[in-house]
Amino acid sequence: MTARSELAAAHAPVAATRASATAFWALCQRDGWNLIRHELAAFLAQSLLQPLFYLFIFGRVLPEIGSGRGGYGTTLLPGVVALTLFVTALQNVALPLVIEFSFTKEIEDRLLAPLPGWLVAVQKVIFAGFRGIVAAVLVIPLAELILPGGAHLGAITWPGLVALFICGAVLGASVGLVLGTAVPAHRINVVFATVLTPLLFTGATFYPWQGLHSLRWFQVVSLCNPLTYVSEGLRGAMTAMPHLGTGWIVLGIAVSTLVFLGLGLRGFMGRAVD
């Protein structure tokens, strides 16, 4: 082997890494531009309509008519933020993947980019997570306008909040990656109905996990829901309320993310090869 060929071989991995990074960033730019130009209104409606009504009905109307505690909005807000963060990220991976694999075949264009196939899936997760974070952030000013007395964020812990936003978004997108690669297109509506409803009502969104001590069996069931750890983490970061232990929250989010992301990447590569 000549010196020139040895030098070229040594620089090949660096060139491949640079090409992958450039392609990855190009895909992110493409998705961002498409969101701003064509999907912004639909994204805001899809992400914010449900939390707006949760905050209004449960946090404003019920306390006003005497059917709920006056301070329930403080308990409710972290759960609604967690739900918005998690579900927005989940939906923005699962639904596009089902469409791209089954109908438009747009995923084939992405797989032709000069980067490994698994990195295409990671880009999907990251950008969907970004959407989830944007939606969750927008919930907070909505709560300030809707809830009696505002959002009551005096006890907020900013480092914990930022970390939970990032980790919760990635976890939600990882669950979406599993659904988007495992569910056939003609069954996606049924699966969403049977998955999202239990996810919503067992994820400590409308109640603090600590408050379930009299329903021990349901407290245990809630621990099987990855959304519970995001909700309880945000409850601890945004309020001074009792919440699930920090160690359990970190462990739950970490294990859930590793499991779902691993399954999702495996499913994505299986569909990509097919």
Secondary structure by P-SEA (a helix, b strand, c coil): ccaaaaaaaaaaaaaaaaaaaaaaaaaaaaaaaaaacccaaaaaaaccaaaaaaaaacccccccccccccccccccaaaaaaaaaaaaaaaaccaaaaaaaccccaaaaaaaccccaaaaaaaaaaaaaaaaaaaaaaaaaaaaaccccccccccccaaaaaaaaaaaaaaaaaaaaaaaaccccccaaaaaaacaaaaaaaccccccccccccaaaaaaaaaacaaaaaaaaaaaaccccccccaaaaaaaaaaaaaaaaaaaaaaaaaaaac
